[in-house]
């Protein structure tokens, strides 16, 4: 209901804050915002389970956040940790629109390639 919508709005705001931090070249801050967002989404999912449209929005947001934090971590040279986030995103992406699933799979492949010594 209303609480779920408010929670989702708050999560989206946190995600936006992370993107803004990234834009300002504050990677550490962005990654912190995303990690906080992920913790809150995990707690929110059971509360949103009664409303399928809110739940699918939350899952889509979770997938996007996992993707974004994975890319940010990879850009800092930590492919190993990046793959943890991106692998989770890939497994969630099956419930997301095809374009999102494709984006996540592409980022996952790129980081795997870098991890195995490929150069960009």
C-alpha positions in Angstrom: 0.0 0.0 0.0 1.0 3.6 0.8 4.0 2.5 3.0 5.3 0.4 0.2 5.1 3.3 -2.3 6.9 5.6 0.1 9.6 3.0 0.7 10.1 2.6 -3.0 10.3 6.3 -3.5 12.9 6.6 -0.8 15.0 3.7 -2.5 14.8 5.5 -5.8 15.9 8.7 -4.2 18.9 6.9 -2.7 19.8 5.4 -6.1 19.5 8.9 -7.6 21.8 10.2 -4.9 24.4 7.5 -5.8 24.2 8.4 -9.5 24.7 12.1 -8.6 27.8 11.3 -6.4 29.2 9.2 -9.3 28.7 12.2 -11.6 30.6 14.4 -9.2 33.5 11.8 -9.3 32.7 10.8 -5.7 32.9 7.0 -6.3 33.3 6.0 -2.7 30.2 7.9 -1.7 28.2 6.5 -4.6 29.2 2.9 -3.7 28.2 3.6 -0.1 24.8 4.9 -1.2 24.3 1.9 -3.4 25.2 -0.6 -0.7 22.8 1.1 1.7 20.1 1.0 -1.0 20.7 -2.8 -1.4 20.4 -3.4 2.4 17.1 -1.5 2.4 15.8 -3.2 -0.6 16.4 -6.6 1.0 14.5 -5.5 4.0 11.7 -3.9 1.9 11.0 -6.9 -0.4 9.0 -8.9 2.2 6.9 -5.7 3.0 6.2 -5.2 -0.7 5.4 -8.8 -1.4 1.6 -8.2 -1.1 1.7 -5.7 -4.1 3.0 -7.4 -7.2 3.6 -4.1 -9.1 5.6 -2.6 -6.2 7.5 -5.8 -5.8 8.5 -5.9 -9.5 9.6 -2.3 -9.3 11.7 -3.1 -6.2 13.3 -6.1 -8.0 14.0 -4.0 -11.1 15.6 -1.3 -8.9 17.6 -4.0 -7.0 18.9 -5.4 -10.3 19.9 -1.9 -11.6 21.6 -1.0 -8.3 23.6 -4.3 -8.4 24.6 -3.5 -12.0 25.6 0.1 -11.2 27.6 -0.8 -8.1 29.3 -3.7 -10.0 30.3 -1.3 -12.8 31.6 1.3 -10.3 33.6 -1.3 -8.3 35.1 -2.6 -11.6 36.1 0.9 -12.7 38.1 1.1 -9.5 40.0 -2.0 -10.6 38.3 -4.5 -8.3 36.9 -7.0 -10.8 36.6 -9.8 -8.2 34.1 -7.9 -6.0 32.5 -6.4 -9.1 31.6 -9.9 -10.3 29.8 -10.7 -7.0 27.5 -7.8 -7.6 27.1 -8.4 -11.4 26.5 -12.2 -10.9 23.6 -11.3 -8.6 22.3 -8.8 -11.1 22.4 -11.4 -13.9 20.4 -13.9 -11.8 17.8 -11.2 -11.0 17.7 -9.9 -14.5 15.6 -12.9 -15.7 12.6 -11.1 -14.2 13.4 -7.7 -15.7 12.7 -6.2 -19.2 15.0 -7.7 -21.9 16.9 -4.4 -22.3 17.9 -4.5 -18.7 18.8 -8.2 -18.8 21.0 -7.5 -21.9 22.8 -4.5 -20.2 23.5 -6.5 -17.1 24.8 -9.5 -19.1 27.0 -7.3 -21.2 28.6 -5.6 -18.2 29.1 -9.0 -16.6 30.9 -10.3 -19.7 33.1 -7.2 -19.9 34.2 -7.5 -16.3 34.8 -11.3 -16.7 36.9 -10.4 -19.7 38.9 -7.8 -17.7 39.3 -10.2 -14.8 40.9 -12.8 -17.2 43.4 -10.2 -18.3 41.6 -8.5 -21.2 42.4 -4.8 -21.6 39.9 -2.1 -22.4 
